[in-house]
Amino acid sequence: MIEQHPLEPFLPSHATLLMLGSFPPQKKRWSMDFFYPNLQNDMWRIFGLLFFNDKEHFLLPDKKAFNKDYLIKFLTEKGIALYDTASVIRRLQDNASDKFLEVIEPTDIRLLLKQLPHCKAIVTTGQKATEIIRSQIEVDEPSVGQSCPFEFEDRTLQLYRMPSSSRAYPLALEKKATSYRFMLNELGLLE
């Protein structure tokens, strides 16, 4: 079955960072109607730990969902944009693993960047997302936790490759957060 991306790109006009995953999980795994919706994904725990020293900061009081409205307010204030590198996919298995995603239509990364004139960096949160970007933009592949510069129109940006926030990626939350802290510090977002 072919799936269209269920969300619109989240692109605050002043965003300096564009975070790109591969594609959302199936709706049955969502706790909210927004990016990184699966409670088993640690992205918002990483952000809670780094910005508020509390991995549960973005959870609703019942801890059964992330607080979408609060996340939108926070990300808008920080200037962090979100989308995915695939716009149309086919799942080859009944899960969200990148390994079993067939990308039918990649997202036009250049079009996203044109809408973000203040963007200084893209961060990918998985190998498939990194590969899709590299198929559209001439940039070296950074090691996990590192970045590489690239040219886009009249500006130089950084491509950061962060560890996956999926719990299937075998790295402790605190170690994942260390990589994200490095990136957010370099971009001046943790000040």
N, CA, C and O atoms as a DFTB+ gen file, in Angstrom:
764 C
 N C O
     1  1       0.838      -1.184       0.000
     2  2       0.000       0.000       0.000
     3  2       0.887       1.253       0.000
     4  3       1.837       1.352       0.777
     5  1       0.570       2.187      -0.865
     6  2       1.332       3.428      -0.962
     7  2       0.760       4.445       0.017
     8  3      -0.455       4.626       0.094
     9  1       1.645       5.112       0.768
    10  2       1.220       6.120       1.749
    11  2       1.787       7.483       1.392
    12  3       2.971       7.617       1.084
    13  1       0.920       8.502       1.437
    14  2       1.342       9.899       1.302
    15  2       1.731      10.391       2.694
    16  3       1.202       9.912       3.697
    17  1       2.639      11.331       2.750
    18  2       3.015      11.888       4.058
    19  2       1.774      12.511       4.704
    20  3       1.094      13.317       4.069
    21  1       1.469      12.151       5.954
    22  2       0.240      12.615       6.603
    23  2       0.317      14.022       7.203
    24  3      -0.704      14.547       7.649
    25  1       1.488      14.639       7.226
    26  2       1.654      15.947       7.863
    27  2       2.198      16.968       6.874
    28  3       2.899      16.621       5.924
    29  1       1.864      18.228       7.111
    30  2       2.455      19.326       6.354
    31  2       3.821      19.635       6.970
    32  3       4.010      19.418       8.167
    33  1       4.774      20.134       6.183
    34  2       6.050      20.549       6.776
    35  2       5.815      21.617       7.849
    36  3       4.988      22.513       7.674
    37  1       6.545      21.512       8.949
    38  2       6.481      22.507      10.022
    39  2       7.664      23.439       9.810
    40  3       8.804      23.079      10.103
    41  1       7.390      24.651       9.296
    42  2       8.461      25.537       8.843
    43  2       8.323      26.953       9.415
    44  3       7.887      27.856       8.701
    45  1       8.682      27.166      10.682
    46  2       8.683      28.546      11.196
    47  2       9.593      29.407      10.305
    48  3      10.710      29.000       9.983
    49  1       9.125      30.573       9.916
    50  2       9.831      31.388       8.909
    51  2      11.249      31.773       9.324
    52  3      12.109      31.967       8.465
    53  1      11.504      31.885      10.618
    54  2      12.826      32.294      11.107
    55  2      13.703      31.100      11.506
    56  3      14.754      31.286      12.120
    57  1      13.282      29.887      11.166
    58  2      13.996      28.678      11.602
    59  2      15.448      28.681      11.128
    60  3      15.750      29.025       9.986
    61  1      16.335      28.287      12.044
    62  2      17.761      28.153      11.709
    63  2      18.175      26.685      11.572
    64  3      19.250      26.388      11.051
    65  1      17.322      25.771      12.037
    66  2      17.603      24.339      11.975
    67  2      16.415      23.619      11.350
    68  3      15.268      23.846      11.735
    69  1      16.699      22.747      10.384
    70  2      15.689      21.894       9.761
    71  2      16.007      20.449      10.130
    72  3      17.044      19.912       9.740
    73  1      15.104      19.827      10.887
    74  2      15.274      18.430      11.290
    75  2      14.500      17.543      10.331
    76  3      13.309      17.752      10.101
    77  1      15.186      16.550       9.770
    78  2      14.562      15.668       8.790
    79  2      14.736      14.201       9.169
    80  3      15.853      13.688       9.247
    81  1      13.607      13.542       9.402
    82  2      13.609      12.102       9.587
    83  2      13.326      11.449       8.246
    84  3      13.498      12.076       7.201
    85  1      12.897      10.201       8.265
    86  2      12.589       9.524       7.006
    87  2      11.092       9.613       6.695
    88  3      10.709      10.151       5.656
    89  1      10.237       9.087       7.595
    90  2       8.787       9.069       7.369
    91  2       8.132       8.689       8.695
    92  3       8.705       7.910       9.456
    93  1       6.930       9.228       8.993
    94  2       6.285       8.889      10.272
    95  2       5.902       7.410      10.372
    96  3       5.737       6.727       9.361
    97  1       5.766       6.933      11.615
    98  2       5.281       5.560      11.793
    99  2       3.806       5.476      11.396
   100  3       3.170       6.488      11.101
   101  1       3.282       4.264      11.394
   102  2       1.853       4.091      11.120
   103  2       1.035       4.820      12.188
   104  3       1.457       4.940      13.338
   105  1      -0.145       5.303      11.783
   106  2      -1.010       6.096      12.683
   107  2      -1.318       5.361      13.987
   108  3      -1.467       5.997      15.031
   109  1      -1.412       4.052      13.942
   110  2      -1.749       3.295      15.156
   111  2      -0.683       3.459      16.241
   112  3      -0.927       3.141      17.405
   113  1       0.492       3.953      15.866
   114  2       1.568       4.149      16.841
   115  2       1.685       5.603      17.316
   116  3       2.582       5.933      18.091
   117  1       0.797       6.452      16.861
   118  2       0.871       7.876      17.195
   119  2       0.254       8.190      18.561
   120  3      -0.773       7.625      18.936
   121  1       0.890       9.090      19.288
   122  2       0.303       9.604      20.532
   123  2      -0.206      11.033      20.320
   124  3      -0.914      11.581      21.165
   125  1       0.167      11.629      19.175
   126  2      -0.274      12.985      18.831
   127  2      -0.165      13.141      17.323
   128  3       0.474      12.331      16.652
   129  1      -0.784      14.174      16.798
   130  2      -0.819      14.428      15.374
   131  2       0.297      15.415      15.010
   132  3       0.030      16.548      14.611
   133  1       1.565      14.961      15.154
   134  2       2.714      15.816      14.911
   135  2       3.941      14.923      14.699
   136  3       3.824      13.698      14.733
   137  1       5.083      15.510      14.487
   138  2       6.304      14.757      14.208
   139  2       6.820      14.025      15.451
   140  3       6.627      14.467      16.583
   141  1       7.483      12.891      15.200
   142  2       7.987      12.009      16.266
   143  2       6.860      11.717      17.268
   144  3       7.000      11.980      18.462
   145  1       5.725      11.160      16.760
   146  2       4.533      10.976      17.598
   147  2       4.528       9.716      18.454
   148  3       3.733       9.604      19.387
   149  1       5.412       8.765      18.145
   150  2       5.408       7.490      18.845
   151  2       6.019       7.656      20.241
   152  3       7.121       8.188      20.383
   153  1       5.304       7.204      21.258
   154  2       5.836       7.287      22.629
   155  2       7.129       6.489      22.785
   156  3       7.906       6.736      23.708
   157  1       7.360       5.534      21.884
   158  2       8.589       4.743      21.943
   159  2       9.760       5.449      21.257
   160  3      10.874       4.925      21.244
   161  1       9.521       6.621      20.694
   162  2      10.600       7.393      20.088
   163  2      11.083       8.409      21.117
   164  3      10.274       9.028      21.809
   165  1      12.384       8.580      21.219
   166  2      12.947       9.415      22.283
   167  2      13.270      10.858      21.879
   168  3      13.881      11.581      22.667
   169  1      12.877      11.300      20.676
   170  2      13.256      12.647      20.252
   171  2      12.849      13.707      21.279
   172  3      13.672      14.530      21.680
   173  1      11.594      13.688      21.702
   174  2      11.127      14.747      22.618
   175  2      11.673      14.536      24.031
   176  3      11.729      15.488      24.809
   177  1      12.076      13.313      24.379
   178  2      12.776      13.083      25.654
   179  2      14.184      13.681      25.591
   180  3      14.655      14.274      26.561
   181  1      14.855      13.520      24.435
   182  2      16.182      14.116      24.248
   183  2      16.077      15.629      24.402
   184  3      16.886      16.239      25.101
   185  1      15.088      16.237      23.753
   186  2      14.912      17.690      23.837
   187  2      14.544      18.119      25.255
   188  3      15.015      19.154      25.727
   189  1      13.708      17.339      25.938
   190  2      13.351      17.653      27.319
   191  2      14.575      17.627      28.224
   192  3      14.750      18.500      29.074
   193  1      15.408      16.631      28.037
   194  2      16.630      16.488      28.828
   195  2      17.584      17.659      28.579
   196  3      18.139      18.220      29.524
   197  1      17.774      18.026      27.315
   198  2      18.749      19.063      26.971
   199  2      18.289      20.474      27.339
   200  3      19.077      21.274      27.843
   201  1      17.032      20.774      27.092
   202  2      16.551      22.140      27.315
   203  2      16.005      22.366      28.721
   204  3      16.036      23.487      29.227
   205  1      15.498      21.291      29.363
   206  2      14.828      21.464      30.665
   207  2      15.334      20.511      31.744
   208  3      14.802      20.495      32.855
   209  1      16.374      19.705      31.422
   210  2      16.916      18.732      32.358
   211  2      15.848      17.769      32.877
   212  3      15.889      17.328      34.025
   213  1      14.878      17.453      31.987
   214  2      13.763      16.586      32.369
   215  2      13.290      15.835      31.123
   216  3      12.662      16.421      30.242
   217  1      13.590      14.552      31.054
   218  2      13.231      13.796      29.855
   219  2      11.726      13.679      29.644
   220  3      11.288      13.362      28.539
   221  1      10.933      13.927      30.669
   222  2       9.475      13.833      30.532
   223  2       8.821      15.199      30.342
   224  3       7.596      15.306      30.395
   225  1       9.608      16.229      30.125
   226  2       9.113      17.602      30.044
   227  2       7.991      17.796      29.015
   228  3       7.055      18.555      29.269
   229  1       8.070      17.129      27.867
   230  2       7.086      17.344      26.802
   231  2       5.923      16.343      26.838
   232  3       5.077      16.347      25.944
   233  1       5.880      15.497      27.855
   234  2       4.762      14.559      27.990
   235  2       3.585      15.245      28.681
   236  3       3.768      16.106      29.541
   237  1       2.371      14.845      28.289
   238  2       1.180      15.310      29.001
   239  2       1.188      14.685      30.401
   240  3       1.874      13.687      30.623
   241  1       0.440      15.257      31.341
   242  2       0.473      14.728      32.712
   243  2       0.184      13.230      32.836
   244  3       0.749      12.566      33.705
   245  1      -0.697      12.685      31.970
   246  2      -0.988      11.244      32.067
   247  2       0.118      10.375      31.441
   248  3       0.067       9.148      31.524
   249  1       1.107      11.015      30.820
   250  2       2.264      10.350      30.207
   251  2       1.893       9.391      29.076
   252  3       2.657       8.484      28.747
   253  1       0.712       9.601      28.482
   254  2       0.271       8.740      27.384
   255  2       0.399       9.407      26.026
   256  3       0.095       8.802      24.997
   257  1       0.849      10.658      26.025
   258  2       1.027      11.386      24.766
   259  2       1.971      12.561      24.998
   260  3       2.135      13.046      26.117
   261  1       2.585      12.999      23.900
   262  2       3.372      14.230      23.957
   263  2       2.425      15.417      23.793
   264  3       1.357      15.292      23.194
   265  1       2.821      16.554      24.326
   266  2       2.004      17.761      24.293
   267  2       2.277      18.527      22.998
   268  3       3.206      19.332      22.926
   269  1       1.458      18.269      21.981
   270  2       1.651      18.858      20.659
   271  2       1.668      20.388      20.703
   272  3       2.566      21.007      20.132
   273  1       0.695      21.002      21.368
   274  2       0.614      22.471      21.388
   275  2       1.859      23.085      22.026
   276  3       2.379      24.091      21.544
   277  1       2.325      22.484      23.093
   278  2       3.519      22.991      23.775
   279  2       4.755      22.808      22.896
   280  3       5.610      23.690      22.827
   281  1       4.845      21.654      22.222
   282  2       5.970      21.407      21.317
   283  2       5.997      22.439      20.189
   284  3       7.060      22.965      19.859
   285  1       4.845      22.728      19.602
   286  2       4.771      23.705      18.511
   287  2       5.233      25.074      19.001
   288  3       5.995      25.757      18.316
   289  1       4.780      25.471      20.172
   290  2       5.187      26.771      20.741
   291  2       6.704      26.790      20.979
   292  3       7.383      27.748      20.610
   293  1       7.220      25.738      21.589
   294  2       8.647      25.643      21.891
   295  2       9.488      25.675      20.611
   296  3      10.444      26.444      20.520
   297  1       9.140      24.850      19.627
   298  2       9.908      24.761      18.388
   299  2       9.848      26.065      17.590
   300  3      10.825      26.456      16.953
   301  1       8.700      26.729      17.632
   302  2       8.565      28.021      16.947
   303  2       9.476      29.045      17.603
   304  3      10.185      29.777      16.913
   305  1       9.462      29.103      18.936
   306  2      10.327      30.044      19.663
   307  2      11.804      29.771      19.382
   308  3      12.588      30.708      19.228
   309  1      12.187      28.504      19.314
   310  2      13.595      28.137      19.104
   311  2      14.017      28.238      17.638
   312  3      15.212      28.277      17.344
   313  1      13.057      28.282      16.721
   314  2      13.398      28.328      15.300
   315  2      13.849      26.981      14.766
   316  3      14.871      26.877      14.089
   317  1      13.076      25.953      15.079
   318  2      13.393      24.598      14.627
   319  2      12.264      24.110      13.732
   320  3      11.111      24.031      14.157
   321  1      12.606      23.782      12.483
   322  2      11.646      23.285      11.502
   323  2      11.722      21.762      11.439
   324  3      12.754      21.173      11.762
   325  1      10.622      21.127      11.019
   326  2      10.556      19.664      10.974
   327  2       9.871      19.182       9.702
   328  3       8.878      19.756       9.255
   329  1      10.414      18.134       9.139
   330  2       9.715      17.395       8.098
   331  2      10.453      16.073       7.908
   332  3      11.251      15.672       8.755
   333  1      10.183      15.406       6.798
   334  2      10.825      14.125       6.515
   335  2      11.355      14.118       5.092
   336  3      10.932      14.918       4.258
   337  1      12.280      13.213       4.822
   338  2      12.928      13.169       3.510
   339  2      12.131      12.376       2.475
   340  3      12.449      12.415       1.286
   341  1      11.099      11.658       2.919
   342  2      10.235      10.924       1.987
   343  2       8.822      11.506       2.066
   344  3       8.294      11.729       3.156
   345  1       8.222      11.746       0.909
   346  2       6.854      12.266       0.859
   347  2       5.831      11.183       0.536
   348  3       4.670      11.277       0.933
   349  1       6.271      10.151      -0.190
   350  2       5.411       9.020      -0.536
   351  2       6.249       7.756      -0.376
   352  3       7.366       7.666      -0.883
   353  1       5.685       6.780       0.342
   354  2       6.433       5.541       0.605
   355  2       5.537       4.310       0.469
   356  3       4.315       4.410       0.360
   357  1       6.190       3.146       0.480
   358  2       5.504       1.864       0.633
   359  2       6.230       1.141       1.753
   360  3       7.457       1.037       1.732
   361  1       5.484       0.640       2.732
   362  2       6.090      -0.142       3.814
   363  2       6.219      -1.594       3.339
   364  3       5.240      -2.211       2.921
   365  1       7.417      -2.114       3.410
   366  2       7.644      -3.487       2.983
   367  2       7.368      -4.468       4.112
   368  3       7.207      -5.666       3.880
   369  1       7.314      -3.949       5.343
   370  2       6.900      -4.735       6.498
   371  2       5.999      -3.853       7.366
   372  3       5.926      -2.640       7.170
   373  1       5.327      -4.470       8.308
   374  2       4.357      -3.758       9.140
   375  2       5.052      -3.046      10.308
   376  3       4.743      -3.301      11.472
   377  1       6.001      -2.142       9.981
   378  2       6.692      -1.402      11.033
   379  2       7.215      -0.085      10.471
   380  3       6.966       0.244       9.311
   381  1       7.936       0.662      11.290
   382  2       8.448       1.983      10.879
   383  2       9.937       1.948      10.545
   384  3      10.549       2.996      10.342
   385  1      10.512       0.774      10.486
   386  2      11.950       0.666      10.235
   387  2      12.319       1.226       8.868
   388  3      11.694       0.896       7.860
   389  1      13.331       2.070       8.845
   390  2      13.831       2.622       7.580
   391  2      14.235       1.514       6.612
   392  3      14.096       1.659       5.398
   393  1      14.728       0.422       7.153
   394  2      15.208      -0.682       6.335
   395  2      14.083      -1.234       5.453
   396  3      14.335      -1.771       4.375
   397  1      12.837      -1.095       5.928
   398  2      11.698      -1.647       5.200
   399  2      10.787      -0.559       4.616
   400  3       9.597      -0.786       4.402
   401  1      11.363       0.626       4.362
   402  2      10.634       1.698       3.684
   403  2      11.129       1.795       2.250
   404  3      12.321       1.984       2.009
   405  1      10.225       1.667       1.311
   406  2      10.557       1.922      -0.084
   407  2      10.110       3.352      -0.382
   408  3       8.921       3.663      -0.305
   409  1      11.049       4.208      -0.716
   410  2      10.723       5.603      -1.002
   411  2      10.234       5.704      -2.443
   412  3      10.979       5.439      -3.386
   413  1       8.976       6.090      -2.596
   414  2       8.371       6.249      -3.915
   415  2       8.644       7.666      -4.428
   416  3       8.962       7.876      -5.599
   417  1       8.510       8.633      -3.509
   418  2       8.755      10.035      -3.879
   419  2       9.525      10.731      -2.761
   420  3       8.975      10.950      -1.681
   421  1      10.789      11.081      -3.002
   422  2      11.533      11.817      -1.982
   423  2      11.024      13.252      -1.876
   424  3      10.489      13.804      -2.838
   425  1      11.192      13.839      -0.720
   426  2      10.852      15.245      -0.505
   427  2      11.855      16.113      -1.256
   428  3      13.037      15.779      -1.339
   429  1      11.379      17.221      -1.796
   430  2      12.261      18.171      -2.467
   431  2      12.952      19.018      -1.390
   432  3      12.397      20.011      -0.920
   433  1      14.157      18.616      -1.010
   434  2      14.894      19.276       0.079
   435  2      15.216      20.728      -0.286
   436  3      15.151      21.614       0.566
   437  1      15.560      20.964      -1.535
   438  2      15.874      22.332      -1.973
   439  2      14.655      23.252      -1.820
   440  3      14.793      24.416      -1.443
   441  1      13.480      22.727      -2.111
   442  2      12.253      23.526      -1.961
   443  2      12.028      23.889      -0.487
   444  3      11.623      25.010      -0.179
   445  1      12.288      22.952       0.408
   446  2      12.164      23.252       1.849
   447  2      13.145      24.351       2.243
   448  3      12.777      25.294       2.943
   449  1      14.392      24.230       1.795
   450  2      15.414      25.227       2.154
   451  2      15.091      26.608       1.588
   452  3      15.411      27.620       2.212
   453  1      14.471      26.661       0.429
   454  2      14.084      27.959      -0.155
   455  2      13.062      28.668       0.739
   456  3      12.989      29.897       0.748
   457  1      12.277      27.892       1.486
   458  2      11.261      28.463       2.379
   459  2      11.844      28.843       3.742
   460  3      11.146      29.412       4.582
   461  1      13.109      28.532       3.957
   462  2      13.770      28.790       5.238
   463  2      15.036      29.627       5.012
   464  3      16.146      29.101       5.095
   465  1      14.875      30.921       4.728
   466  2      16.031      31.753       4.369
   467  2      17.062      31.934       5.480
   468  3      18.192      32.336       5.200
   469  1      16.701      31.646       6.738
   470  2      17.628      31.810       7.859
   471  2      18.260      30.484       8.302
   472  3      19.047      30.444       9.247
   473  1      17.903      29.407       7.606
   474  2      18.382      28.074       7.992
   475  2      19.901      27.992       7.869
   476  3      20.481      28.373       6.852
   477  1      20.536      27.479       8.939
   478  2      21.989      27.306       8.980
   479  2      22.393      25.836       8.890
   480  3      23.536      25.513       8.568
   481  1      21.430      24.944       9.181
   482  2      21.795      23.528       9.258
   483  2      20.590      22.626       9.046
   484  3      19.446      22.974       9.340
   485  1      20.906      21.447       8.519
   486  2      19.947      20.345       8.443
   487  2      20.487      19.263       9.360
   488  3      21.694      19.027       9.416
   489  1      19.591      18.611      10.074
   490  2      20.002      17.436      10.841
   491  2      19.169      16.253      10.368
   492  3      17.948      16.344      10.243
   493  1      19.852      15.141      10.107
   494  2      19.139      13.911       9.788
   495  2      19.213      12.995      10.998
   496  3      20.181      12.998      11.758
   497  1      18.152      12.210      11.145
   498  2      18.066      11.332      12.304
   499  2      18.051       9.863      11.877
   500  3      17.506       9.009      12.576
   501  1      18.647       9.586      10.738
   502  2      18.726       8.204      10.287
   503  2      19.506       8.100       8.989
   504  3      19.719       9.096       8.298
   505  1      19.930       6.886       8.664
   506  2      20.740       6.658       7.467
   507  2      19.957       6.935       6.191
   508  3      20.477       7.558       5.265
   509  1      18.706       6.476       6.138
   510  2      17.921       6.676       4.922
   511  2      17.731       8.161       4.650
   512  3      17.847       8.596       3.504
   513  1      17.439       8.950       5.691
   514  2      17.275      10.397       5.515
   515  2      18.563      11.025       4.991
   516  3      18.522      11.893       4.119
   517  1      19.699      10.591       5.518
   518  2      20.991      11.115       5.072
   519  2      21.226      10.776       3.601
   520  3      21.690      11.620       2.834
   521  1      20.910       9.554       3.209
   522  2      21.097       9.139       1.816
   523  2      20.223       9.958       0.873
   524  3      20.674      10.353      -0.201
   525  1      18.987      10.214       1.261
   526  2      18.083      10.981       0.398
   527  2      18.606      12.408       0.218
   528  3      18.593      12.941      -0.891
   529  1      19.059      13.017       1.298
   530  2      19.619      14.373       1.181
   531  2      20.827      14.367       0.255
   532  3      20.965      15.242      -0.600
   533  1      21.694      13.391       0.423
   534  2      22.913      13.331      -0.391
   535  2      22.608      13.047      -1.857
   536  3      23.441      13.324      -2.720
   537  1      21.424      12.496      -2.158
   538  2      21.047      12.277      -3.559
   539  2      20.593      13.589      -4.212
   540  3      20.509      13.678      -5.437
   541  1      20.298      14.613      -3.382
   542  2      19.800      15.887      -3.905
   543  2      20.774      17.047      -3.732
   544  3      20.726      18.024      -4.478
   545  1      21.641      16.934      -2.760
   546  2      22.573      18.023      -2.436
   547  2      23.984      17.443      -2.376
   548  3      24.192      16.370      -1.810
   549  1      24.931      18.135      -2.945
   550  2      26.313      17.653      -2.919
   551  2      26.920      17.944      -1.547
   552  3      27.245      19.087      -1.224
   553  1      27.062      16.903      -0.765
   554  2      27.625      17.028       0.581
   555  2      28.219      15.683       0.982
   556  3      27.674      14.631       0.647
   557  1      29.330      15.722       1.695
   558  2      29.919      14.498       2.224
   559  2      28.999      13.929       3.296
   560  3      28.182      14.648       3.872
   561  1      29.137      12.637       3.557
   562  2      28.331      12.022       4.616
   563  2      29.052      12.145       5.950
   564  3      30.128      11.577       6.136
   565  1      28.453      12.893       6.882
   566  2      29.099      13.010       8.189
   567  2      28.990      11.713       8.980
   568  3      28.052      10.939       8.790
   569  1      29.947      11.482       9.863
   570  2      29.836      10.380      10.813
   571  2      28.719      10.721      11.791
   572  3      28.366      11.890      11.950
   573  1      28.167       9.712      12.441
   574  2      27.120       9.954      13.427
   575  2      27.668      10.862      14.528
   576  3      28.725      10.593      15.099
   577  1      26.938      11.935      14.817
   578  2      27.355      12.898      15.835
   579  2      28.199      14.037      15.288
   580  3      28.631      14.909      16.042
   581  1      28.439      14.034      13.975
   582  2      29.294      15.052      13.353
   583  2      28.528      15.811      12.269
   584  3      27.345      15.559      12.039
   585  1      29.227      16.754      11.599
   586  2      28.601      17.514      10.518
   587  2      29.583      17.737       9.384
   588  3      30.796      17.605       9.547
   589  1      29.023      18.082       8.222
   590  2      29.812      18.453       7.045
   591  2      29.160      19.684       6.418
   592  3      27.934      19.783       6.393
   593  1      29.963      20.623       5.911
   594  2      29.394      21.811       5.282
   595  2      28.930      21.514       3.854
   596  3      29.429      20.598       3.201
   597  1      27.958      22.315       3.384
   598  2      27.548      22.249       1.982
   599  2      27.040      23.618       1.553
   600  3      26.638      24.443       2.373
   601  1      27.072      23.830       0.242
   602  2      26.628      25.100      -0.326
   603  2      25.193      24.959      -0.823
   604  3      24.837      23.966      -1.458
   605  1      24.386      25.955      -0.529
   606  2      23.035      26.017      -1.078
   607  2      22.767      27.463      -1.474
   608  3      22.729      28.360      -0.632
   609  1      22.585      27.665      -2.762
   610  2      22.410      29.010      -3.310
   611  2      23.562      29.890      -2.827
   612  3      24.716      29.602      -3.144
   613  1      23.289      30.940      -2.080
   614  2      24.368      31.859      -1.681
   615  2      24.790      31.684      -0.232
   616  3      25.339      32.608       0.368
   617  1      24.543      30.517       0.336
   618  2      24.914      30.322       1.748
   619  2      25.565      28.962       1.969
   620  3      25.369      28.016       1.207
   621  1      26.346      28.905       3.040
   622  2      26.970      27.654       3.463
   623  2      26.205      27.142       4.676
   624  3      26.034      27.860       5.662
   625  1      25.753      25.914       4.597
   626  2      25.024      25.276       5.685
   627  2      25.804      24.066       6.171
   628  3      26.790      23.663       5.555
   629  1      25.356      23.487       7.282
   630  2      25.946      22.265       7.824
   631  2      24.918      21.144       7.729
   632  3      23.728      21.367       7.953
   633  1      25.373      19.949       7.398
   634  2      24.550      18.749       7.496
   635  2      25.046      17.974       8.703
   636  3      26.174      17.480       8.711
   637  1      24.202      17.867       9.724
   638  2      24.519      17.082      10.923
   639  2      23.867      15.715      10.785
   640  3      22.740      15.595      10.304
   641  1      24.585      14.691      11.211
   642  2      24.058      13.330      11.221
   643  2      24.006      12.900      12.681
   644  3      25.035      12.613      13.293
   645  1      22.787      12.857      13.233
   646  2      22.615      12.502      14.643
   647  2      22.167      11.051      14.785
   648  3      21.633      10.470      13.840
   649  1      22.381      10.467      15.951
   650  2      21.887       9.102      16.162
   651  2      20.363       9.080      16.090
   652  3      19.694      10.046      16.460
   653  1      19.842       7.988      15.619
   654  2      18.391       7.835      15.552
   655  2      17.788       7.954      16.954
   656  3      18.362       7.480      17.934
   657  1      16.629       8.591      17.026
   658  2      15.930       8.715      18.316
   659  2      15.033       7.505      18.582
   660  3      14.388       7.422      19.628
   661  1      14.993       6.568      17.630
   662  2      14.222       5.344      17.818
   663  2      14.870       4.494      18.901
   664  3      16.094       4.441      19.012
   665  1      14.049       3.838      19.689
   666  2      14.601       2.945      20.716
   667  2      15.211       1.691      20.102
   668  3      15.932       0.949      20.769
   669  1      14.915       1.463      18.827
   670  2      15.539       0.334      18.135
   671  2      17.029       0.593      17.910
   672  3      17.800      -0.344      17.703
   673  1      17.430       1.856      17.949
   674  2      18.849       2.204      17.804
   675  2      19.511       1.985      19.165
   676  3      19.143       2.647      20.135
   677  1      20.475       1.074      19.256
   678  2      21.002       0.629      20.551
   679  2      22.001       1.601      21.198
   680  3      23.203       1.339      21.234
   681  1      21.487       2.713      21.700
   682  2      22.321       3.678      22.390
   683  2      21.468       4.313      23.489
   684  3      20.315       4.670      23.247
   685  1      22.018       4.455      24.679
   686  2      21.271       5.011      25.808
   687  2      20.823       6.445      25.512
   688  3      21.500       7.182      24.796
   689  1      19.692       6.821      26.066
   690  2      19.118       8.158      25.878
   691  2      20.147       9.253      26.180
   692  3      20.274      10.212      25.418
   693  1      20.872       9.114      27.275
   694  2      21.845      10.134      27.678
   695  2      22.969      10.270      26.651
   696  3      23.460      11.372      26.407
   697  1      23.376       9.145      26.047
   698  2      24.433       9.196      25.032
   699  2      23.924       9.836      23.750
   700  3      24.647      10.590      23.099
   701  1      22.673       9.537      23.384
   702  2      22.077      10.207      22.229
   703  2      22.026      11.707      22.496
   704  3      22.372      12.514      21.633
   705  1      21.592      12.068      23.692
   706  2      21.471      13.492      24.054
   707  2      22.814      14.216      23.963
   708  3      22.855      15.394      23.609
   709  1      23.902      13.530      24.276
   710  2      25.235      14.141      24.193
   711  2      25.533      14.591      22.765
   712  3      26.063      15.682      22.556
   713  1      25.193      13.751      21.776
   714  2      25.403      14.128      20.373
   715  2      24.536      15.333      19.996
   716  3      25.001      16.262      19.337
   717  1      23.293      15.302      20.416
   718  2      22.380      16.412      20.101
   719  2      22.831      17.697      20.805
   720  3      22.686      18.791      20.258
   721  1      23.369      17.565      22.001
   722  2      23.862      18.746      22.733
   723  2      24.978      19.427      21.942
   724  3      25.000      20.652      21.827
   725  1      25.898      18.638      21.401
   726  2      26.997      19.165      20.585
   727  2      26.437      20.005      19.427
   728  3      26.870      21.136      19.208
   729  1      25.479      19.447      18.697
   730  2      24.895      20.141      17.551
   731  2      24.164      21.413      17.988
   732  3      24.383      22.482      17.417
   733  1      23.311      21.303      18.982
   734  2      22.516      22.462      19.430
   735  2      23.404      23.564      19.995
   736  3      23.106      24.747      19.828
   737  1      24.485      23.189      20.657
   738  2      25.447      24.190      21.135
   739  2      26.129      24.896      19.975
   740  3      26.253      26.121      19.978
   741  1      26.575      24.125      18.974
   742  2      27.234      24.737      17.809
   743  2      26.324      25.735      17.107
   744  3      26.791      26.741      16.574
   745  1      25.019      25.455      17.109
   746  2      24.055      26.325      16.421
   747  2      23.529      27.439      17.335
   748  3      22.724      28.266      16.906
   749  1      23.983      27.458      18.589
   750  2      23.540      28.499      19.520
   751  2      22.112      28.355      19.990
   752  3      21.516      29.330      20.449
   753  1      21.541      27.155      19.887
   754  2      20.143      26.960      20.271
   755  2      19.958      26.593      21.731
   756  3      18.838      26.649      22.239
   757  1      21.024      26.221      22.416
   758  2      20.889      25.850      23.827
   759  2      21.154      27.018      24.766
   760  3      21.108      26.846      25.984
   761  1      21.426      28.189      24.232
   762  2      21.752      29.347      25.095
   763  2      20.507      29.885      25.773
   764  3      20.586      30.852      26.532
